[in-house]
Amino acid sequence: MVSLTQQTSRIRRRKQTTNGKVNKRVRRANGTPVFPVHLEAAAPVAEAK
């Protein structure tokens, strides 16, 4: 028989893994979010080189 702490740790790790899989599946289903590729603030930094 394992200790209560060890058992709790295993259960918490299993729950985290399960939730991570669900979140990953949701993100994958939604696709890539729309975001600006060319930022105005980044332009001067690129020219400084």
MARBA-754290 format. One record per residue (C-alpha): x, y, z; residue number from 1; residue in one letter. Coordinates in pm, 1 decimal, padded with zeros to 6 digits. Example, Ala and Ser with C-alpha at 12.3 -4.5 7.8 and 13.67 -1.06 7.14 Angstrom:
<atoms>
        c1        c2        c3  num  residuo
   01230.0  -00450.0   00780.0    1        a
   01367.0  -00106.0   00714.0    2        s
</atoms>
This chain:
<atoms>
        c1        c2        c3  num  residuo
   00000.0   00000.0   00000.0    1        m
   00137.8   00340.0  -00095.2    2        v
   00133.8   00649.9   00119.1    3        s
  -00147.2   00901.0   00091.2    4        l
   00094.9   01168.6  -00031.3    5        t
   00222.9   00946.5  -00311.2    6        q
  -00129.2   00848.7  -00409.8    7        q
  -00243.9   01212.8  -00412.3    8        t
   00056.9   01313.9  -00621.6    9        s
  -00021.2   01046.6  -00877.7   10        r
  -00385.5   01150.6  -00898.5   11        i
  -00296.2   01519.9  -00937.3   12        r
  -00039.2   01441.0  -01209.5   13        r
  -00294.0   01225.5  -01394.1   14        r
  -00554.5   01503.4  -01378.4   15        k
  -00305.5   01761.4  -01506.6   16        q
  -00211.4   01535.9  -01797.8   17        t
  -00576.4   01475.4  -01884.9   18        t
  -00659.0   01847.0  -01872.0   19        n
  -00354.5   01925.3  -02083.6   20        g
  -00470.5   01684.1  -02352.7   21        k
  -00817.1   01843.0  -02360.4   22        v
  -00672.9   02195.8  -02380.8   23        n
  -00433.5   02090.7  -02655.5   24        k
  -00718.8   01933.6  -02853.6   25        r
  -00928.2   02252.5  -02819.9   26        v
  -00640.5   02474.8  -02933.3   27        r
  -00569.5   02248.8  -03229.9   28        r
  -00936.5   02252.4  -03331.3   29        a
  -00948.3   02633.1  -03321.2   30        n
  -00646.2   02662.3  -03547.5   31        g
  -00384.3   02935.0  -03547.3   32        t
  -00499.6   03266.9  -03400.5   33        p
  -00486.8   03573.6  -03622.5   34        v
  -00197.5   03798.5  -03525.4   35        f
  -00011.3   04082.0  -03700.0   36        p
   00303.8   03967.0  -03874.1   37        v
   00458.8   04311.2  -03929.6   38        h
   00458.3   04520.6  -03616.8   39        l
   00526.5   04892.6  -03647.1   40        e
   00747.2   04890.0  -03337.2   41        a
   00973.9   04617.7  -03478.4   42        a
   01055.8   04806.3  -03800.8   43        a
   01319.4   05047.0  -03652.8   44        p
   01498.8   04756.8  -03483.0   45        v
   01533.4   04572.2  -03814.8   46        a
   01675.4   04884.9  -03983.7   47        e
   01930.0   04941.3  -03707.3   48        a
   02137.5   04644.9  -03826.7   49        k
</atoms>
